[in-house]
């Protein structure tokens, strides 16, 4: 299960508008029917700012996929942040 999914551009816009933590919180409630602790909410606010800095790079395609809080099926494990996409031929030749 994914709690947040979008493109790099979606993610950057959400961070710029200071809505990313609220979006994650709302999605957790909608999909898992649980409320978020204040310290977890603050952790998202802080860590997503750092990820914004990482992704704010022209070499990363604007349509790269972003997934947050991916729960690995049939386990209790999760991945906090995923970036997905295909390499262009230009990047492969690099």
ZADRENVEX-971028 format. One record per residue (C-alpha): residue number from 0; residue in three letters; x, y, z. Coordinates in nm, 4 decimals, padded with zeros to 6 digits. Each point is the difference from the previous one (the first is absolute). Example, Ala and Ser with C-alpha at 12.3 -4.5 7.8 and 13.67 -1.06 7.14 Angstrom:
REC     i    aa          u          v          w
REC     0   ALA    01.2300   -00.4500    00.7800
REC     1   SER    00.1370    00.3440   -00.0660
This chain:
REC     i    aa          u          v          w
REC     0   UNK    00.0000    00.0000    00.0000
REC     1   UNK    00.1205    00.3475   -00.0853
REC     2   UNK   -00.0867    00.2925    00.2205
REC     3   UNK    00.1126    00.2660   -00.2500
REC     4   UNK    00.0729   -00.0302   -00.3693
REC     5   UNK    00.0615    00.2621   -00.2633
REC     6   UNK    00.2590    00.1427   -00.2328
REC     7   UNK    00.3060    00.1987    00.0932
REC     8   UNK   -00.1846    00.3169   -00.1078
REC     9   UNK   -00.3016   -00.0884    00.2196
REC    10   UNK    00.2269   -00.0604    00.2965
REC    11   UNK    00.1995    00.3211   -00.0452
REC    12   UNK   -00.3202    00.2038   -00.0277
REC    13   UNK   -00.1454   -00.1577    00.3139
REC    14   UNK    00.3167    00.0771    00.1965
REC    15   UNK    00.0125    00.3574   -00.1334
REC    16   UNK   -00.3631    00.0501    00.1078
REC    17   UNK    00.0674   -00.1596    00.3419
REC    18   UNK   -00.2716   -00.2608   -00.0571
REC    19   UNK    00.2033   -00.3201   -00.0319
REC    20   UNK   -00.0258   -00.1050    00.3665
REC    21   UNK   -00.3755    00.0690   -00.0007
REC    22   UNK   -00.0411   -00.2043   -00.3192
REC    23   UNK    00.1878   -00.2926    00.1554
REC    24   UNK   -00.2023    00.0286    00.3212
REC    25   UNK   -00.3308    00.0089   -00.1902
REC    26   UNK    00.0991   -00.2993   -00.2129
REC    27   UNK    00.0939   -00.2024    00.3083
REC    28   UNK   -00.3389    00.0705    00.1510
REC    29   UNK   -00.1854   -00.0812   -00.3237
REC    30   UNK    00.1915   -00.3210   -00.0726
REC    31   UNK    00.0842   -00.1319    00.3457
REC    32   UNK   -00.2635    00.1661    00.2183
REC    33   UNK    00.2529    00.1214    00.2528
REC    34   UNK    00.0998    00.3398    00.1298
REC    35   UNK    00.3557    00.1257   -00.0084
REC    36   UNK    00.2059    00.0964    00.3053
REC    37   UNK    00.1289    00.3591    00.0091
REC    38   UNK    00.3636   -00.1105    00.0049
REC    39   UNK   -00.0532   -00.2148   -00.3129
REC    40   UNK   -00.1644    00.2964   -00.1751
REC    41   UNK    00.2953    00.2266    00.0899
REC    42   UNK    00.2421   -00.2670   -00.1216
REC    43   UNK   -00.1713    00.0035   -00.3410
REC    44   UNK    00.0143    00.3788   -00.0157
REC    45   UNK    00.3735   -00.0036    00.0710
REC    46   UNK    00.1048   -00.2992   -00.2077
REC    47   UNK   -00.2030    00.1023   -00.3048
REC    48   UNK    00.1835    00.3345   -00.0008
REC    49   UNK    00.3267   -00.1928   -00.0306
REC    50   UNK   -00.1395   -00.2182   -00.2769
REC    51   UNK   -00.1179    00.3167   -00.1766
REC    52   UNK    00.3617    00.1173   -00.0073
REC    53   UNK    00.1134   -00.3337   -00.1424
REC    54   UNK   -00.2670   -00.0074   -00.2710
REC    55   UNK    00.0287    00.3654   -00.0974
REC    56   UNK    00.2507   -00.0970   -00.2687
REC    57   UNK   -00.0534    00.0414   -00.3744
REC    58   UNK    00.1745   -00.3323   -00.0663
REC    59   UNK   -00.2879   -00.1839    00.1700
REC    60   UNK   -00.2919   -00.0161   -00.2458
REC    61   UNK   -00.3136    00.1880    00.1036
REC    62   UNK   -00.2104   -00.3112   -00.0626
REC    63   UNK    00.2065   -00.2229    00.2312
REC    64   UNK   -00.2281   -00.1864    00.2370
REC    65   UNK   -00.0017    00.0783    00.3712
REC    66   UNK   -00.1430   -00.2383    00.2598
REC    67   UNK   -00.0087    00.0663    00.3735
REC    68   UNK   -00.0684   -00.2493    00.2774
REC    69   UNK   -00.0119   -00.3128   -00.2175
REC    70   UNK   -00.1085   -00.2959    00.2129
REC    71   UNK    00.1580   -00.3189   -00.1332
REC    72   UNK   -00.2747   -00.2621   -00.0480
REC    73   UNK   -00.0081   -00.2979    00.2367
REC    74   UNK    00.2564    00.1586    00.2337
REC    75   UNK   -00.0007    00.2638    00.2707
REC    76   UNK    00.2758    00.1879   -00.1826
REC    77   UNK   -00.0291    00.3233   -00.1932
REC    78   UNK    00.2100    00.2243   -00.2199
REC    79   UNK   -00.0141    00.3675    00.0925
REC    80   UNK    00.0763    00.1519   -00.3410
REC    81   UNK    00.0297   -00.1399   -00.3531
REC    82   UNK    00.0994    00.1640   -00.3262
REC    83   UNK   -00.0888   -00.1907   -00.3148
REC    84   UNK    00.0390    00.0475   -00.3709
REC    85   UNK    00.1880   -00.1123   -00.3071
REC    86   UNK    00.3468    00.1109   -00.0984
REC    87   UNK    00.0224    00.1923   -00.3221
REC    88   UNK    00.2591   -00.1045   -00.2574
REC    89   UNK    00.1888    00.3200    00.0794
REC    90   UNK    00.0361   -00.1092    00.3657
REC    91   UNK    00.1042   -00.3518   -00.1004
REC    92   UNK    00.2757    00.1399   -00.2252
REC    93   UNK    00.1208    00.2243    00.2808
